[in-house]
Amino acid sequence: MVDSSSVTPNVPPPTRSGRPMSEALLNEKWDHCLSTMLIRSGIGAGFGVIFSVLLFKRRAFPVWLGTGFGAGRAWEECDSAPTMMFMATPPKPESTEHDQSLIPANSTSPTPPNTNTTPALSSYMTFLTSRTQRLVQTLPIKRTVTEIDSPVTKDTVLAKPTMASTTQLPRDDPSSPLHYPASQTALVLMDFQNFIVFHCGSPGAAAVSQAKVMRDWALDNGIMVVHSIIDITGPPPPSTRKGQNRFKALFTSVKDDANAVAEHQDIAFEQRTREYLVLKSLGVASALKTGGAMELLVEHGINSLILCGLSTSGCVLRTAVPAVDDGFVVSVIEDACAEPAEGLHDVLMQQCLAKWTWVVKAEEFVREWDGAGKQP
């Protein structure tokens, strides 16, 4: 038994370091406060960086706000919480007898830890959640990406343009191919020469098959068909054209092969009524820039173009976009075009051409045209 008369009141027993308990706890408290402030300031700065990138266009104030908030919360908790709360673990007693002397006589278990403090991370996340909710409430209502005046937001920028389908070809819209009769419509078959079909591989052969469907349908419906092919025997590309050596090497390797430079036999020019052939200069991608193609279209009063060709990134893209700028309504037959680079065809169709042209499959286009009851 410990004689209570020999113990000085209100003086805590010494710690293992030999210092009075109050001094040891005080030093440990502020050591812990300092480390807590550093840790929580770092956490706050990290979340500040994240929200700066996502919501504040990389401005600095969320980082400073997060750092200050983390440090402030740590200081507030350190300053207001009991001293014993800052001890990571209670000091290990020297002996069992000494340990029992530290436990109050009327207690059967050690004092439970303080659980009333809110973790800094939870507090900071609560603050950020409320801040995000306020920001969302101030944002304009999002509309579909197809609306011209839609607000530019992260979702609309990343959204894929909607592909054209049978329900997206209006009949009374001047921007629709169904608005124009057959006499004002032309099907343009571009670069379906054997060496290009071979270069595009199996997608090129499949595109030829669908282009033949479109060619036969167009001629049966009185629609002009324009064959645009590269004139291998023409002058070389101008010296200002980037990659002219590549073009020269390619064309030199095939110019003496009549079968290679000929148009694919399935859709070859047959001189049928309303069927025309135009030649492109070497190195020119657009079907409308050489060979009198533009003059031919103007002469026949053509307002709507239907494009099929190889490759998608070459003649199709380079013909479609300028044609839109020239005032033509442009439709691109998706499965009658191909690209040797895997995946590039789909990207160009969905992310690029669909913004300015009607991207439709051959079967869908024919069905829509016939369903509209178009007349010559």
Secondary structure, 3 states (H helix, E strand, C coil): CCCHHHCCCCCCCCCCCCCCHHHHHHHHHHHHHHHHHHHHHHHHHHHHHHHHHHHCCCCCHHHHHHHHHHHHHHHHHHHHCCHHHHCCCCCCCCCHHHHHHHCCCCCCCCCCCCCCCCCHHHHHHHHHHHHHHHHHHHCCCCCCCCCCCCCCCHHHHHCCCCCCCHHHCCCCCCCCHHHCCHHHEEEEEECCEHHHHHHHHHHHHHHHHHHHHHHHHHHHCCCEEEEEEECCCCCCCCCCCCCHHHHHHHHHHHCCCHHHHCECCCCCCCCCCCEEEEEECCCCCCCCCCCCHHHHHHHCCCCEEEEEEECHHHHHHHHHHHHHHCCCEEEEEEEEEECCCCCHHHHHHHHHHHHHCEEECHHHHHHHHHHCCCCC
